[in-house]
Amino acid sequence: MMEPHADLDALARVIVDTAFRLHRDLGPGLLESAYEALLAARLERDGLTVERQLSIDARFDGIVLPAAYKIDLLIERSIVIEIKSVERPSAAHAKQVLTYLKLGGFPLGFVINFGAPLFKDGIKRLINNSVPLATWRLGANQKD
């Protein structure tokens, strides 16, 4: 599995730390829309570019489906965040984010379930293996 480059990993740490503090401060029980708005506001306050409820076209096999899906949060045009507030997460949530990553060409995503009693049980990190990350950024493994 290809790992994200250092800049993307640092950005991911900021997102996870911010989400952790939000979960710690509020706990489970709010609607997804409340967690989404609060997480977006805190990340923007920290200077990050955050897009909410972003409609994305799906492109597959030469076919374009306009506004095929909506991303809860897109951070710095790179990291997809799917917000949940449920007691029991579903495997479909991770599949949903993986689909967003592949169709949108985004390198990294998270499912963050604020409904989990413990934050560590409510977060899942997902990598799009079809997007080149470190190789093109760092110039590694390139032939002259």
C-alpha positions, 0 to 999 in steps of 0.5 A, spaced: 500 500 500 502 506 497 503 511 503 501 519 503 507 524 502 509 528 508 505 534 507 499 530 506 500 526 512 501 532 516 495 535 514 491 529 516 494 529 523 491 536 523 484 534 521 485 528 526 487 532 532 482 537 531 476 532 530 479 528 536 478 535 540 471 536 537 469 529 540 472 530 546 469 537 547 462 535 545 461 527 545 457 523 541 449 525 540 449 531 536 447 530 528 452 529 523 450 536 520 452 539 527 459 535 527 460 537 520 459 545 521 463 545 527 469 541 524 469 545 518 469 552 522 475 549 526 479 547 520 478 554 517 480 557 523 486 554 523 487 556 516 485 550 512 481 551 505 474 547 507 469 545 502 462 543 505 457 538 501 461 539 495 457 536 489 462 532 484 461 529 477 463 522 477 467 520 471 467 513 469 468 509 462 468 516 458 461 517 461 460 523 466 454 523 471 453 531 473 453 532 481 453 524 482 455 525 489 456 530 495 462 530 499 461 532 506 468 535 507 474 536 502 480 539 505 485 543 501 482 539 495 486 533 497 482 529 503 475 527 503 472 527 510 465 523 511 462 525 517 457 520 521 454 520 528 451 513 528 452 507 534 454 502 529 458 504 523 457 500 517 462 497 512 458 501 507 461 508 509 468 506 508 466 503 501 463 510 500 469 514 501 473 509 497 469 510 491 469 518 492 477 517 492 477 513 486 472 517 482 474 524 484 482 522 484 483 524 491 489 521 495 486 520 502 480 520 506 477 519 513 470 516 515 469 520 522 464 517 526 462 522 532 457 517 535 462 512 537 463 513 545 471 512 544 474 517 538 479 511 536 473 507 535 470 512 530 475 513 525 477 510 519 483 512 514 483 510 507 488 511 501 486 511 494 492 507 491 490 509 484 493 516 485 501 517 485 503 521 491 510 521 494 513 519 487 511 525 483 512 530 489 519 528 491 522 525 485 523 518 488 524 513 483 525 517 477 529 515 471 533 521 468 
